[in-house]
Amino acid sequence: MQFHLLRSEWDSITVEYGQMVEIGEFDAVMPRHGIAVAFAPHDRVTWSVDGGDRKTTALPPGSIFLYASRQFVWHHREKPSDWLHITLAPEFLSQIAIENRLSADLQLEHRIIFLDPTILHIAQLLKTEVVSGGIAGKLFVESLRNVLAIHLLRHYGQALKSAPSNDKRLSPLQIQQVKDHIEKHLAEDLSLAELAAIIPMSEFHFARLFKATTGEAPYRYITSVSD
């Protein structure tokens, strides 16, 4: 079976961009607990879940797959495939769930071949990052990771509850400390974890308060001061 595969790992997220050249009858098992996006459309594909009956359907461009704990197997394709696979660390999803007053063992639903513009847009941005990279790449990916996690919990887990907080913005001292650190280490590939540790607070909470305070996500701020 012929694969062209690019793989990148960051904190709590792994992204694989692949192209499957081979067509016809075969068994290709997709990893559990992942999110996949099929970029190329197919008029006809055959697949099964957990060894069940084979099903045949069309595959629209940008189709999304949430595998959860189920095993998804491709059996037949009539044209090459172009796809992205995303894996979020379970402990990261649990952390985001806890920070938003949800159960730490929250499970995402199993769902296949559906359209979701938000997931598709994030996948396209991650694909570009894996293929070519860019300024503030680590922070950019971590920002996408956070947005993806919240979106998944909102729409494919339990409903989020509003968590009351007195911390709506970073203080002038805190934001200056962060900006000073960024300017001092501008040539480095900074991470959210590194910046959040200055305050200190969780990466997700820091990213949210930084944007509320400055009007920009951390990676966008770094990009602007780098120009």
C-alpha positions as CSV (number, residue, x, y, z in Angstrom):
1,M,0.0,0.0,0.0
2,Q,1.5,3.4,-1.0
3,F,1.4,6.2,1.5
4,H,2.9,9.7,1.4
5,L,2.9,10.8,5.1
6,L,4.1,13.9,6.9
7,R,3.9,13.9,10.7
8,S,4.4,16.6,13.3
9,E,4.0,16.7,17.1
10,W,3.5,19.5,19.5
11,D,2.4,19.7,23.1
12,S,-0.7,17.5,23.5
13,I,-1.4,17.3,19.7
14,T,-0.1,15.1,16.9
15,V,-1.0,15.9,13.3
16,E,-0.5,13.6,10.3
17,Y,-1.1,14.7,6.7
18,G,-1.2,11.8,4.3
19,Q,-2.0,10.8,0.7
20,M,-3.0,7.3,-0.1
21,V,-2.2,6.6,-3.7
22,E,-3.5,3.0,-3.9
23,I,-7.1,2.4,-5.0
24,G,-9.3,-0.7,-5.1
25,E,-9.9,-3.4,-2.4
26,F,-7.8,-3.3,0.8
27,D,-8.1,-2.9,4.5
28,A,-6.8,0.3,6.0
29,V,-7.4,0.6,9.8
30,M,-7.6,4.2,11.2
31,P,-6.3,4.9,14.7
32,R,-8.8,5.1,17.6
33,H,-9.4,8.3,19.5
34,G,-8.7,10.6,16.6
35,I,-10.2,13.2,14.3
36,A,-9.8,12.8,10.6
37,V,-10.6,15.0,7.7
38,A,-10.9,13.7,4.1
39,F,-10.1,16.6,1.8
40,A,-10.7,14.7,-1.5
41,P,-14.2,13.8,-2.5
42,H,-15.2,10.3,-3.5
43,D,-18.3,9.2,-5.4
44,R,-18.2,5.8,-3.7
45,V,-16.3,4.4,-0.7
46,T,-16.8,1.2,1.3
47,W,-16.1,1.0,5.1
48,S,-17.1,-0.7,8.3
49,V,-16.9,0.0,12.1
50,D,-15.8,-2.5,14.7
51,G,-15.9,-5.4,12.3
52,G,-19.6,-4.8,11.4
53,D,-21.3,-4.9,8.1
54,R,-19.7,-3.1,5.2
55,K,-21.4,0.1,4.1
56,T,-21.0,2.0,0.8
57,T,-21.6,5.7,0.5
58,A,-20.4,8.9,-1.2
59,L,-17.7,10.9,0.6
60,P,-18.1,14.7,0.2
61,P,-15.0,16.9,0.3
62,G,-14.1,18.0,3.8
63,S,-15.8,15.0,5.5
64,I,-15.1,14.7,9.2
65,F,-14.6,11.5,11.2
66,L,-14.6,11.3,15.1
67,Y,-13.3,7.8,15.8
68,A,-13.6,7.8,19.7
69,S,-12.9,4.2,20.9
70,R,-14.3,2.6,17.8
71,Q,-12.3,1.0,15.0
72,F,-12.9,2.3,11.5
73,V,-11.7,0.4,8.5
74,W,-11.6,1.4,4.9
75,H,-12.2,-1.5,2.5
76,H,-12.6,0.1,-1.0
77,R,-11.7,3.4,-2.7
78,E,-12.0,4.2,-6.4
79,K,-9.5,7.2,-6.4
80,P,-6.5,8.4,-4.4
81,S,-7.2,9.9,-1.0
82,D,-5.9,13.1,0.7
83,W,-6.5,13.4,4.4
84,L,-5.4,14.8,7.8
85,H,-5.4,12.9,11.1
86,I,-5.4,14.8,14.4
87,T,-4.8,13.3,17.9
88,L,-5.4,15.3,21.0
89,A,-3.8,14.0,24.2
90,P,-6.6,12.6,26.5
91,E,-5.1,14.4,29.6
92,F,-5.3,17.7,27.7
93,L,-9.0,17.3,26.9
94,S,-9.6,16.4,30.5
95,Q,-7.8,19.5,31.6
96,I,-9.9,21.7,29.3
97,A,-13.1,19.9,30.5
98,I,-12.2,20.5,34.2
99,E,-11.4,24.2,33.6
100,N,-14.9,24.5,32.1
101,R,-16.6,22.7,35.0
102,L,-17.1,19.4,33.1
103,S,-16.3,15.8,34.1
104,A,-12.6,14.9,33.6
105,D,-13.6,11.6,32.0
106,L,-15.8,13.3,29.4
107,Q,-16.1,11.1,26.3
108,L,-16.5,12.5,22.8
109,E,-19.1,10.8,20.6
110,H,-18.3,8.5,17.7
111,R,-19.4,10.0,14.5
112,I,-18.4,9.6,10.9
113,I,-18.8,11.2,7.5
114,F,-20.3,14.6,8.5
115,L,-19.5,18.2,7.7
116,D,-18.2,20.7,10.2
117,P,-16.8,24.0,8.8
118,T,-14.9,24.8,12.0
119,I,-13.1,21.5,12.2
120,L,-12.4,21.7,8.4
121,H,-10.9,25.2,8.8
122,I,-8.7,24.1,11.7
123,A,-7.6,21.1,9.7
124,Q,-6.6,23.2,6.7
125,L,-4.5,25.5,8.9
126,L,-2.8,22.5,10.5
127,K,-2.1,20.9,7.1
128,T,-0.4,24.1,6.0
129,E,1.7,24.2,9.2
130,V,2.7,20.5,8.8
131,V,3.7,21.1,5.2
132,S,5.4,24.5,5.3
133,G,5.4,25.9,8.8
134,G,5.7,29.6,9.6
135,I,6.4,32.3,12.2
136,A,5.5,31.5,15.8
137,G,4.5,28.0,14.6
138,K,4.4,26.4,18.1
139,L,2.1,29.1,19.5
140,F,-0.1,29.0,16.4
141,V,-0.6,25.3,16.6
142,E,-1.3,25.5,20.3
143,S,-3.9,28.1,19.7
144,L,-5.6,25.9,17.1
145,R,-5.4,23.0,19.5
146,N,-7.3,25.0,22.2
147,V,-10.0,26.1,19.8
148,L,-10.4,22.6,18.5
149,A,-10.7,21.1,22.0
150,I,-13.4,23.6,23.0
151,H,-15.3,23.1,19.8
152,L,-15.3,19.3,20.3
153,L,-16.4,19.6,23.9
154,R,-19.2,22.0,22.9
155,H,-20.6,20.1,20.0
156,Y,-19.6,16.4,20.5
157,G,-19.4,16.0,24.2
158,Q,-21.5,17.4,27.1
159,A,-22.7,21.0,26.9
160,L,-20.3,23.5,28.4
161,K,-21.3,25.4,31.5
162,S,-20.3,28.9,32.1
163,A,-17.5,29.0,34.7
164,P,-17.7,32.2,36.8
165,S,-14.3,33.9,37.2
166,N,-13.1,37.1,38.6
167,D,-10.1,37.1,36.3
168,K,-11.3,38.7,33.0
169,R,-8.0,40.2,32.0
170,L,-4.3,40.2,32.8
171,S,-3.1,43.0,35.0
172,P,-0.9,45.7,33.6
173,L,2.1,44.1,35.4
174,Q,1.3,40.6,34.1
175,I,0.9,41.7,30.5
176,Q,4.2,43.7,30.7
177,Q,6.0,40.7,32.1
178,V,4.8,38.6,29.3
179,K,5.6,41.2,26.6
180,D,9.1,41.6,28.1
181,H,9.7,37.9,27.9
182,I,8.5,37.7,24.3
183,E,10.8,40.5,23.2
184,K,13.7,38.9,25.0
185,H,13.1,35.5,23.4
186,L,11.6,36.6,20.1
187,A,14.1,34.5,18.0
188,E,13.0,31.4,19.8
189,D,9.9,29.2,19.1
190,L,7.9,30.2,22.2
191,S,5.2,28.0,23.6
192,L,1.9,28.7,25.4
193,A,3.2,26.7,28.4
194,E,6.3,28.9,28.7
195,L,4.3,32.1,28.5
196,A,1.5,30.9,30.9
197,A,4.2,29.9,33.5
198,I,5.1,33.6,33.8
199,I,1.8,34.5,35.4
200,P,1.3,31.5,36.3
201,M,-1.9,29.9,35.1
202,S,-3.0,27.2,32.7
203,E,-2.3,27.5,29.0
204,F,-6.0,27.7,28.0
205,H,-6.8,30.3,30.7
206,F,-3.7,32.4,29.8
207,A,-4.5,32.4,26.0
208,R,-8.0,33.5,26.7
209,L,-7.0,36.3,29.1
210,F,-4.1,37.4,26.8
211,K,-6.5,37.9,23.9
212,A,-9.1,39.7,26.1
213,T,-6.4,42.1,27.3
214,T,-4.5,42.8,24.1
215,G,-7.1,42.0,21.5
216,E,-4.8,39.5,19.9
217,A,-4.0,35.8,20.3
218,P,-0.4,35.2,21.6
219,Y,0.8,33.9,18.2
220,R,-0.7,36.9,16.4
221,Y,1.0,39.3,18.8
222,I,4.4,37.6,18.3
223,T,3.9,37.7,14.5
224,S,3.1,41.5,14.7
225,V,6.2,42.4,16.8
226,S,8.4,40.2,14.6
227,D,7.5,42.1,11.4
